[in-house]
Amino acid sequence: MSKNSERKLVPLLKYWTIRYFLILLFILVMIAIFLGYWIKYSTIQNELNLREGDARYISSSLSVNEELILENPRTLSLFMEKLKRSNSINNAGILQIYHSSGKLLYQDGSMIKGLKGSRVRVMSFKEVDQQTTEKIQLKLFTGDLYHIVTPIISGEQIIGYVSMIIPQNSLLGDKSNFQFSVLIISFISLSVTGWIIIYWLLKKLTNPIRLVADAAVQIRQGNYEIQLNKNFKEKELNELNQSFEDMAARLKSLETLRTELLAGVTHEIKTPVTSISGLVQAVKDKVVTKEEEEEFLQLALQESNRLQLMVEDLLDFNSYAAGVIHLDIQKVNLNTIVHAVAKQWRVMDEEVSMTLSIPEQELFAEGDPLRIKQVLFNLLKNSQAAMKEEKKVVLKVYPYDAQFVAIDVTDSGSGIPIEEQANIFERFFRGSEKKDTVRGLGLGLSLSKILAGAQKGDLKLKESSNQGTTFTLLLPKKD
């Protein structure tokens, strides 16, 4: 059992829904992490600004009551308690008042674990001038702390300092918790909504693919009558369904051709075999005269040669289709080639009226002269089969464009029906008029097109009507 058969297959909708949802989750997680840090940072900065405002307010209140700085700590404590009650100053952390000499005059707030002693000071007051309020962040094993120091100024002198030491968790508070809750709810809501949208969009996209896959199963079972919806707004889906229907129609046509080919090849091979067998048997049984024996043997030889040609056509086609073509590419004078082909064909078919249209200036191409003649003879054979009463053929040589020169083969036959023109270069294709009147395998035009392509040229049906048909052989121009 192969690895592909052992591998568990996953429906397209499920496969891509999971992957797109995981991508969405990854993006949302990245956004949530960024927003979480942003909420934390902005909340801390806003709270620090508020605490800085409190420190400035305390500093300005003490500066107009500078005698409190020099009096006993109890008087200062009473003043600070009154100040905090009247102005709702946040009590979280440690609030300290220092004399300019560095002496601690007042301290309020529970001690923070990790800072020893009652004289908590983590910033040198020498770093603080009259115009600034300094803020620093401390990272301790118990959590981050922020230290705010604001000078108390009387006149032009610093008479003391207001110090605030605040733990980070007290800065975040309930407001940030609410914001984080909103962030989590938004994350969950966006994830669910995103999954629903992804599922809906992918289902809409995969449904047409599912229908095409079902149609492919029908074709595999031999049903080529496929009708797919081509009313999608998406251009690519309409093109996919249209192309699939065209493919199904072409497969149906090829299947019909295959069936007809099998019957045709069987008939074409059986006919000469039966003729040879009957002719030889008649000679063997001596049911014919001596004069007739020679005639019967000649007919048997002709049928044998025809059978050999059909087998060679099949072998040649298989080789050419596989790309095994031996070419002798050289500079070829097309004027000379066409003259030689016309001369030889006039000997083979004396009834045809052949006209040549060849320019005075010689035209040269790059190709294999034998293969060029082979293509022209195949086209002339087709013309011969198509013409019944008036047999006229025109061979025309002319410059096609800057890269190619062309040879047109025009006959006066009944033309190729429009509905058959798209299939004339298909292998084993035989037109409706030829099936019952002309023997052959339907490989002539297919072989000719392959030979033209092998020489970097092409073979095209230029035009066809009830007045006749024109084929154009293109070959690379050679100066």
N, C-alpha and C positions, 0 to 999 in steps of 0.2 A: 504494500500500500504506500502511495506517495505521501510526501510531507504535506502537500496541499490538501489531500483528502483527509489527513489526520487533523489538520488545523481547524479549530472551531471557527465557523464563519459567523459574523455579527451583522445584523441588519443595518443598512446604511443609515437609517434615521437614528437608531440607537447609538451607533458608532460616533457620528458627528455631533449628536446632541450632547453626549458625555464630554467629548473633547472641547467643544465650544463652551460648555458650562464650566469646565475646569479652568479654561482660559479666563472666562468672566470672573470666576471666584478669585483667581490669582490677581487680576487687575483690581477687584474690589478690596482685597486684603491689602494690597499696596497702598491704595487710596486711604483705607481706614487707618493704616499705620501712620501715614503722613498726617492725616487729619487729627489723629490722637496726639501726636507730638505737637502739632500746631495748637490744638486746644489747650494742652498742658502749658506750652510756652506762653501763649497769649494770656491765659488766666493768671499765671505767675507774674507776668510783667504788669498786668493791670492791678493786681493786688499789691505788688511792690510799689507801684506809683501811688496807690492809696495810702500805704504805710509811710511812704516818703512824705506825703502831704501831712499825715498825722505828726511826723517828726518835726516838720517845719512849723506846724501850728504850735506844738509844745515849745519849740525853740523861741518863737516870736512871743509867746505868752510869758516865758521866763525872762526874756530880755527886758521886758517892761517892768518886771518884778525882780530885778537883779539881786535885791537884798536877800531873797530867799536862797540864793546860791550860797551866801555866806553865813546864813543862820543855821540853826540846828536841823538835823535831818527830819525831826518830827513835823516841824512847820512846813518843810518842803513836801513831806508825805501827804499832809492834809490838803495842801494846795493841789497836788497831782491827783488825788482822789476826786476832789471837787471838779477839776478840769476834765477828767475822764468821764465822769457822770454827765456833765453838761454837754459834752461834745461827742459822745458815743465812740470814743477811741477804742480800737480793737485791742483786746487784752491778750491775744494769743502770742506766745513767745515771752521774751524778757525785755522789759523796758528799764533803761538805766539812765541816771543823770550823773555826769562827772564834772568835777571842778576842772578848770584849765590846767591845774597842777597834776591832774590825773587821779585825784582822790574820788572814790565812789561816794556820792551823796545820797543816791536813791536807787532802789532796785525793786521792780515789781514783776511778778510772773513766776510760774513754777520753774524749777531748774530743769534744764534739758540734759537728759542722760548722755554722758560722753564729754561734758564740759565740767571740769572740776572746780570746786570752790565757789564762793559767793561773788567774787569779783570777776565776773565773766567779761572778758574783753578780747576780741579776736582781731581787731584792726588797730594799728598804731594811729593815735590822734595826730601825729605829725604829718600824716598823709592828707589831712583835711584842712582846707583853707577857708577863708571867710565866704567864698562865693559858691562853694560846692557842697553837695550832699553825696557822700561816698557810699557805694553798694558793692559788696563782694559776696561770692558764693563759696560755701565750705562743704566739702564732701566728707562725711563721717560714716562709720560703719552702721550707725543708727539711722542714717538718712541725711539729706542735704539741708544745710542751714543758710540763711541769708542775713548779712549784717549791714545795717544802715546806720550811718553816723552823720549827724547834722550839728554844726557849730551853733553855740548860743552867743550872740554878739551884742555888746553894749557899747554904743559909740562906734569906735573903730577897733575895739579890742575883743578878742575871744575870751569870754569869762567861763565857758563851760561847753559841755557836749551832751547831746541827746543820742543815746545808743539804743538800737532795737535789734535783737537777735531773734529771728523768726524761723521755725521749722517749715520745710517745704509743704508738708501735708496740711498745715493750717492755712496755707495760701490757696490750695486747691479748693477745699471746702465743698459745700453742697452744689454750688453752681456748676463746677466742673463735673461732678457726678451726674448731674442732669444732662449735661452736654454729651458725656460719654454714653449715657443711656439712649439718648436720641441717635447717636452715631451707631450703636449696636442695632437698634430697631431699624434704622435706615439701611444698614448693611443687609439684614435679613430680608427686608422688603424688596430691596433691589435684586438680591440673589433669586428670590422666588419669581419676581416679575421678569427678570432676565431669562430664567429657565423657561418660563411660559412663552416668552417671545421667541427664543431660540427654537423651541420645539415647534411652535406654529410655523415659523419661517422655513425650517428644514422640512417639515411635513409637506408644506406647499411646494417646495423645490423637489423633494424626493418622490412625490406622487407621480409626476410625469415619467421619471426614470423607472419607477416600479411598473408603470403601464408598458413602457418600452421593453423591460425585462420579460414581462408576461407575453408580449407579442413575440419576442425572440424564442420563447418556449414553444409558442404555436408554430412558428416557422420550422423549428427543429422537428416538430411532429408532422410536418408536411402541409400545414395550412398557411398558404401565402396570401389569403384574402384578409389583409390587415387594414383596419381603419382606426387612426389615432386622432385625438383632438388637436386641431391646429388653430385654436382660437385663444391661445395664451397671449398675454400682453408682452411677455418676454420674447424677444427676437430669437434668442438662441434655442429656446424650447420649441418654438415653431419650426425652426430650421432642423432641429434634431428629429422631430416627428415626421417632417416632410421627407428628409433624407432616408429615414427608416422605411417609410412607405415606398419610396423610389427603389430602395434596395430590395424590399420584398417583391415588388413588381419585376425587378430585373432577375431576381432568383427564380421567380415563377417562369419568366421567359427562358432562362437558361435551363431550367428543369424540363421545359417543353422541348427545347432544342436537344437536350441530352436524350430524351425519349425518341425524338425524331431521328437523331443521329444513330442511335442503336438500331432502329428499324432500317434507316437508310444504308448504313454501312453493311448491315447484314444482307440487305437486298442487293447492294452494289457488288459485294464479294460473292454472294451466292449465284448471281446471274452468270458471270463468266465461268465460274466453277461448273455450274450445271451445263452450260454450253459446251465447255471443253469435254466434260464427261460424256455428253450425248454424242458429240462429233466423233470422239475416239471410239466409243462403243459401236457406233455405226460402221466405222472402218474395220474394227475388229471382227464384227459379226458378218462382214462382207455383204451388207445389204445395199451397198452403193457400187456403182461402176468404177472402173479404173480411173476414168477421167474425173469422177466426182471425189474419189479418194484424195487426189491432190488438192482439190478445192476445199474439202473438209479439213484436211490437215493444215492448210493455210489459214482457214478461219479459226481453228483451234489455237494456232500460234498467235494470231492477232488477239484473241481473247486472253491468252496467257500473258502477252505483253501488256495489255490493258490492266490486268490484275496486278502485274508487277509494278506498274506506274502508280496504282492506288496505294500499294504497300509502301513504295518509296516516298509518296507524298506524306503518308502518316509518319514515317520515320524522320523525314526531313522536318516536318512540323514540330515533332517532339524535340529534335535537336535545336531548332531555331528558338522555340519557346523557352528552352533551358539556357539560352545564350551561347550555345556552341555553334558559332558561325565562323567559318574560315573565309576571310576576306583578303583580297589583294588590292589594297587601297593605293591608287595612283592618280596622276593627272589624266583626265579622260576628255577627249574631244566629243562633245555631245552631238555635233553635226554629223560626224562620222558614224557614231553609234546608231543614230536614228536612220540614216541612209541604209546601213547594213540590216537593221531589223525590218525596214520596209521592203527591201529587196528579197529577203528570205521569206517574209510573210506572203508576198505576191506569188511566190512559187508554191507555197502551201495552200493558198486559197485564191484561185484565179478569179472567183466571182466578185471579190471585194474591190471596190473603187477606192484606192488609197491616195490621199493628198498630203503632201509635205509642206509645212510652213517653217522654213529654216532661214535665219538671218544670214546675210552675206558674211558678216563678221563671225568668225568661229567663236563658239562659247565653250569654255572649259569648266569642268566640275571635278571634285575630289570624290572618287568612289571606285568600286570594283566593276570593270566593264562587263564581266560575265553576269554578275548579279543585277546590273542595270538592265541588261537584255532579258534576263529571266523575269523581272518585274514587268517589262513592256510586253513580253509574250503572254504573260498571264492576263494582262489587261486586254490584249487583242483577242484572246480566247473568250473572255467574258463578252466582249463586243460581238464576236462572231455568233455566240449563243443568243444574244439579245436581238440581233437583226434577222428578220424573216424575209422581207421582200427586197426593198432597196438597201443595198449594203454599201454604205459609205463610211470611211474612217479618215479622220484628219489627225496627223501627228504634228504638233507645233512645239518648237523650241524657242524660248525667250528668257531674258533676264527677269527674275521674279522681284528681287529687291537687292539691297546692297550685300546681302549675305548668301542668297540662294539663286540658282538658276532652275528653270522649270521645264518639264515636258508634259504637254497636255495630250491626252488620248480621248478623242471625241468620236462617238459613233452615232448612227441614225436609227438606233433601236427604239423600242417602246418605252424605255425609261424604267426607273426604279420607283415603286410606290412610296409615297411619303412616309407611311407608317413603317416601312422596312428600312429606310435609309440609315436610321440610327444603329442598326444591327449588322450592316453589310460586312464590317470588318471583324465580326465575331467568328471564332473558329466554328466550323461545321454548319454555319448558317447558310441556308439555301432559300431563295425567294420562292414565293408561292407559285410563280409561273414556271420555275425551273424544276420543282420537285418531281413533276410527272413527265417533263419533256427532255430534260438534260441530265445525263448521268454525271456523277461526280460526288466528292465528299464535302464540298463547301469549304475548302481550305485555301483556294487560290488567292483571294484578297487578303486573308489573314497572313499568309506566308509573305505576300508582297509588302504589306505594311511593316512586318518584322524586318524584312531585308532592307527596306528604305530607312527604318530607324537605326539599324546596325551601321549604316553608312552616314549617320548623323544628319539624315534627311527626314522626309515624311511623305506619306501618300494620303491624299485627301480626295473626297468627293466634291468636285467643284460645283456641279449643277446637274440636275436630272429632270426631264419632263417627257411628255409623250413624243417630243421631237428628237430625243436622244439624250445621251449621258456623257459627261466629261469628267475624267479623273486627272488629277495633277500630281506628278511625281516631282518632289523638291529634292535638290542635291546641293551640298555646300559649293559655293562659287570658288573657282581657282583662277587666279590671274595668270 
